[in-house]
Every structure is written in structure tokens, then in C-alpha cells.
Amino acid sequence: MSKGAITHAMTVDVEDYYHVAAFAKVIKPSEWDQWPSRVEANTQRLLQVFSDHGITITFFILGWVAERYPQLVRDIQTQGHEIASHGYSHQLIYRQDPQTFRRETEKSKQLLEDITQAPITGYRAASYSITRSSLWALDILAELGFTWDSSIFPTRHDNYGIPGSPEEPYRIITRSGASLIEFPLTTAKVWGQSIPAAGGGYFRQYPYALSRWLFQRASDNQSKPQIFYLHPWEIDPEQPRVPNASWFSNFRHYTNLKRCLPRLERMIQDFPFGTMSKSLGSTRVERELHVTELAQQPLTE
């Protein structure tokens, strides 16, 4: 297909299968070390895919993973990819207090900066958990030195989302007067509804043709940069099965794991991808919103 002047952002949230919110009720953080880790091998497989296709992307790395596998972080950096923070313990922000969030976010940032010897300026919340009830986290991100964020999903979901929030990159002015660039997760308007089209479980559950169509629609025929995301465990159909999880959690987590990697390669062939920073650099960020406007429902247009 024809490649436009814009670049879409390819992103990977580096976490293991037992970190996910879908299993939070049956696997406690204190039990994570008891499960066999597969994050290194799966991330290395993804690194090979991106190398084969000649693209560099953005890896949002969980601090818990970086602490245990610093060489994996170095391998990602050595291959030219952008590194950003995915927090430390993969907990939903709106279930944390500000002090805990600040402590964990600062710890994760420092871990990554110590390993890479480079500033870490980008952030993505666990399960996109910056919602109307946790907008206070944006002030903390700015105070800690982050300059851009990718945590807000402009859709409705049982665990996340700010319905009606902008669908293109925009600048958020926090309550303290600081600013952050927000690069929201991809949604496509269909019959007036914002349909998620950014990757992950949606990418595995939709037929590939639908994912491609939605992503193309969101990009307005390659004129607006979008975000694609996935996790290393999503290309691993051989991962251990977690007992006692609900049928819905199993559905969300295990559907079409075998199909994810071939679909990812098709996606890379069908759209021009790069890092978050390159993607943001391929567009003009014109809209500015104060965080109090984001808190309104419905959002003021």
C-alpha cells in the first residue's frame, strides 16, 4: 500500500502473563516470582521480528521486569528502540493512593534510567488506568520529569477509558500548570461510536481484515498517526494456563494467541510504523486541554 508522510507508533508493553489485570484476582503480586517467567524469550522473539522488518519501536517496560532482567532492557536499547516506563507493579492507578503511585513511578523511572543511562520521558499506565477518577496522576508524571503519556483510551470499557476525550495527540495542562503531550490509544468512529482499534485483545479477537479496516479508518487514510500495542505474552500460545480464573478472563487472555504473531507481521507490512517519538514528530499537536476539561462528562467540545 502507499505510505504516507505520517508514521504510526508501534508499541510493546513489556510484562509477563501473570502480571495482567485479568488474573489479578487469582495471582497476587507476592506470588509473581513463583510463576515461570516467559517475558525474556517472548520479547526477544519480538525484537527479531522488528529487526527483520527494519523498524524501531517503543517498549514500555514494567519496572518489576527491568529490575529482574536488566540485560533485556539493554538489548532493547542496543537495537535502537525507544524505552519508556510502564510503571512498576502493574496496578490500576485509580486503586492506588497518590503517594504509592508517586513512589512506584519514581522507582520504575530510576531503574530504567540507571540501566539505560538515558532520560526516560514517556509513560503508559497499567491497563490504561488514567481515567476521570485518576487524573491527579498526570501532575505526578509531570513533576517526575515525564513529557509525554499514552495512558488514555477514548472509549468505554469496564476497566479504563475516558469516553469523548480527544482521539488525536493533544497537550494536557495539569492542575499545577505543567503540561504533557497525550497520545491516546487508537479508536475508529463507526456509526458515531468510538471502536477500539489499537491492538492487544481487540487485535486477537477481531478478524485481521476488521483490525486493518478500523486502523485505516482511524488514520483517515494515512493522514493521522495512530498507536498499535501488544504484549510479549500475546505471541506465546504455550504459556502456562492460570487456574481458577473466570471464563471471561480466560477469553480475554487466551483468544487467538496462535494468530497474533502472523497478524502482527501483516500489520507491519500494511502500515508505516516507528517509535512514539517519531510518530508524534510526524504530526502537529494543536489541541490543548486543561485537565479540568478532561474531568467533565460529557467533554466540552
C-alpha positions in Angstrom: 0.0 0.0 0.0 1.0 3.6 -0.4 3.0 5.0 2.5 2.1 8.5 3.7 4.2 11.1 5.4 2.9 10.2 8.8 4.3 7.4 10.9 2.2 5.2 13.2 3.5 4.2 16.7 4.3 0.5 17.2 4.5 -0.2 21.0 5.0 -3.2 23.2 4.1 -3.2 26.9 6.8 -5.4 28.4 5.1 -7.5 31.1 4.6 -11.2 31.8 1.4 -13.2 31.5 0.9 -13.3 35.3 1.0 -9.5 35.6 -2.2 -8.9 33.7 -5.3 -7.3 35.3 -7.4 -10.2 34.1 -5.6 -12.5 36.6 -5.3 -10.1 39.4 -8.0 -11.9 41.5 -6.2 -15.2 41.3 -2.5 -14.2 41.3 -1.2 -11.8 43.9 1.9 -9.7 43.2 3.6 -11.5 46.1 3.2 -14.7 44.1 4.6 -13.5 40.8 8.1 -14.9 41.4 6.5 -18.4 41.8 5.4 -18.5 38.2 7.8 -19.4 35.4 8.8 -16.2 33.6 8.5 -16.1 29.8 8.9 -12.4 29.2 12.6 -12.5 28.1 12.1 -15.2 25.4 8.9 -13.6 24.1 10.4 -10.1 24.0 13.5 -11.5 22.2 11.1 -13.0 19.6 9.5 -9.6 19.0 12.9 -7.9 18.8 13.8 -10.4 16.0 10.5 -9.6 14.2 11.1 -5.9 14.3 14.7 -6.4 13.2 13.6 -8.5 10.3 11.2 -5.7 9.2 13.8 -3.0 9.7 11.7 -0.9 12.2 12.4 0.5 15.6 9.5 0.9 18.1 8.7 2.0 21.6 8.9 -0.5 24.5 7.0 0.4 27.7 8.9 -1.6 30.3 7.4 -2.6 33.6 9.8 -1.7 36.4 9.3 -5.1 38.1 10.6 -6.7 34.8 13.5 -4.3 34.4 14.7 -4.9 38.0 14.9 -8.7 37.3 16.0 -8.6 33.7 18.3 -5.6 33.2 20.0 -7.2 30.2 16.7 -7.4 28.4 16.4 -3.6 28.7 19.9 -3.2 27.4 19.2 -5.5 24.5 16.2 -3.4 23.6 18.2 -0.2 23.8 21.2 -1.6 21.9 18.9 -2.4 18.9 17.8 1.2 18.7 14.4 1.1 20.2 12.8 3.7 22.3 12.3 2.9 26.0 9.5 4.3 28.2 8.0 3.4 31.5 5.1 1.1 32.2 5.1 1.8 35.9 6.5 -0.6 38.5 3.9 -3.1 39.7 1.2 -3.1 37.1 -1.5 -2.0 39.5 -4.6 0.1 38.4 -3.8 3.7 39.2 -7.3 4.5 40.4 -6.9 1.8 43.1 -3.7 3.4 44.4 -3.3 6.5 46.5 -1.1 9.3 45.1 1.8 8.6 47.5 2.0 5.0 46.4 1.7 5.9 42.7 4.5 8.5 43.0 6.8 6.2 44.9 6.4 3.3 42.4 6.5 5.5 39.3 9.7 7.2 40.5 11.2 3.8 41.3 10.5 2.5 37.9 11.8 5.6 36.1 15.0 5.5 38.1 15.5 1.8 37.4 15.2 2.3 33.7 17.5 5.4 33.7 20.1 3.6 35.7 20.1 0.7 33.2 20.0 2.8 30.0 22.0 5.8 31.3 19.4 7.9 29.4 16.4 10.0 30.4 13.0 8.3 30.4 10.4 10.8 29.4 7.4 8.6 28.2 4.9 6.7 30.3 2.0 4.3 29.9 -0.3 3.3 32.8 -1.1 -0.3 33.6 -4.3 -1.2 31.8 -4.7 2.4 30.6 -5.9 3.3 34.1 -5.7 7.1 33.9 -9.4 7.7 33.9 -11.5 10.6 35.2 -11.0 9.3 38.7 -7.2 9.3 38.5 -6.3 12.4 36.5 -4.3 13.5 39.6 -1.6 11.1 38.3 -0.8 13.5 35.4 0.5 16.1 37.8 2.8 13.5 39.4 4.1 12.3 36.0 5.0 15.9 35.1 6.7 16.5 38.4 8.8 13.4 37.9 10.0 14.6 34.5 7.8 12.8 32.1 6.9 14.9 29.0 4.5 12.6 27.2 2.0 10.0 28.1 0.0 7.2 26.4 -2.5 6.1 29.0 -5.9 7.5 28.0 -8.2 5.4 25.9 -11.0 7.5 24.4 -13.6 4.7 24.7 -15.9 2.9 27.2 -14.5 -0.2 28.9 -15.1 -1.9 32.2 -11.6 -1.2 33.5 -10.5 2.0 31.7 -11.3 4.8 29.3 -12.3 8.5 29.1 -15.2 8.5 26.6 -15.4 11.6 24.5 -11.7 12.6 25.1 -9.7 13.6 22.0 -8.7 10.9 19.5 -5.6 12.7 18.2 -2.4 13.7 20.1 -3.1 16.8 22.3 -1.5 18.8 25.1 -2.8 18.4 28.6 -2.4 21.3 31.1 -2.3 19.8 34.6 -3.8 21.3 37.7 -0.4 22.6 38.7 0.1 24.3 35.3 2.5 21.7 33.9 2.0 20.2 30.5 2.2 16.7 29.0 1.6 15.5 25.4 -1.1 12.8 25.4 -1.0 10.3 22.6 -4.3 8.5 23.1 -4.9 4.9 22.1 -6.4 4.3 18.6 -10.2 4.3 18.2 -12.2 4.5 14.9 -15.6 6.2 14.6 -18.2 3.7 13.4 -21.9 4.9 13.4 -20.9 7.6 15.9 -19.3 5.2 18.3 -15.5 5.0 19.2 -14.5 1.5 18.5 -11.1 0.4 19.9 -8.6 -0.4 17.2 -5.2 -0.1 18.9 -4.2 -3.8 19.2 -4.0 -6.2 22.2 -7.0 -8.3 22.9 -9.0 -6.4 20.2 -6.4 -7.4 17.6 -6.6 -11.0 18.6 -10.4 -11.1 18.8 -11.3 -9.2 15.6 -10.6 -10.8 12.2 -7.5 -9.3 10.8 -9.4 -7.6 7.9 -11.5 -5.8 10.5 -8.5 -4.7 12.5 -6.9 -3.4 9.3 -10.0 -1.6 8.2 -10.5 0.1 11.6 -6.9 1.2 11.9 -7.1 2.6 8.3 -10.3 4.4 9.1 -8.9 5.9 12.3 -5.9 7.2 10.4 -8.2 8.9 7.9 -6.4 7.3 5.0 -3.0 7.6 6.5 -3.2 11.3 7.4 -3.3 10.9 11.2 -0.8 8.9 13.2 -2.2 6.1 15.4 -0.9 3.7 18.0 -0.7 0.0 17.9 0.2 -2.1 21.0 0.6 -5.6 22.1 2.3 -7.6 24.9 5.0 -10.3 24.7 2.7 -12.9 26.2 0.3 -12.4 23.3 2.6 -14.2 20.9 3.0 -17.2 23.2 0.4 -19.9 22.9 2.5 -22.3 25.0 2.4 -20.1 28.2 1.1 -21.8 31.4 -2.7 -21.7 31.9 -3.8 -19.9 35.1 -6.2 -22.0 37.1 -9.3 -20.6 38.8 -9.6 -17.6 36.5 -13.1 -16.7 35.3 -14.3 -17.8 31.9 -14.3 -14.1 30.8 -10.7 -13.6 31.9 -9.7 -16.7 30.1 -11.5 -15.5 27.0 -9.8 -12.1 27.1 -6.3 -13.6 27.7 -6.1 -16.7 25.6 -8.2 -16.0 22.5 -6.2 -16.4 19.3 -2.7 -16.4 20.8 -1.6 -18.5 17.9 -2.7 -16.0 15.4 -1.2 -12.9 17.0 2.3 -13.1 15.6 1.4 -13.7 11.9 -1.2 -10.9 12.2 1.5 -8.6 13.7 3.7 -9.2 10.7 0.9 -8.4 8.3 0.2 -5.2 10.2 3.8 -4.1 9.9 3.7 -4.7 6.2 0.4 -2.8 5.8 1.2 0.3 7.7 4.3 2.5 8.3 5.4 2.1 11.9 8.1 3.6 14.1 8.6 4.9 17.7 6.2 7.0 19.7 8.6 10.0 19.3 8.9 9.6 15.6 5.1 9.3 15.3 4.5 12.4 17.3 7.1 14.2 15.2 5.1 13.4 12.1 2.1 15.4 13.1 1.3 18.8 14.6 -0.1 18.8 18.2 -2.6 21.6 18.0 -5.3 21.0 20.6 -4.8 21.9 24.3 -7.0 20.9 27.1 -6.9 21.7 30.8 -7.2 18.6 33.0 -10.4 20.0 34.4 -12.0 19.8 31.0 -11.0 16.1 30.7 -12.8 15.6 34.0 -16.1 16.9 32.6 -18.7 14.5 31.3 -19.5 14.9 28.5 -16.3 16.5 27.5 -16.6 20.1 26.3 -16.0 20.4 22.6 
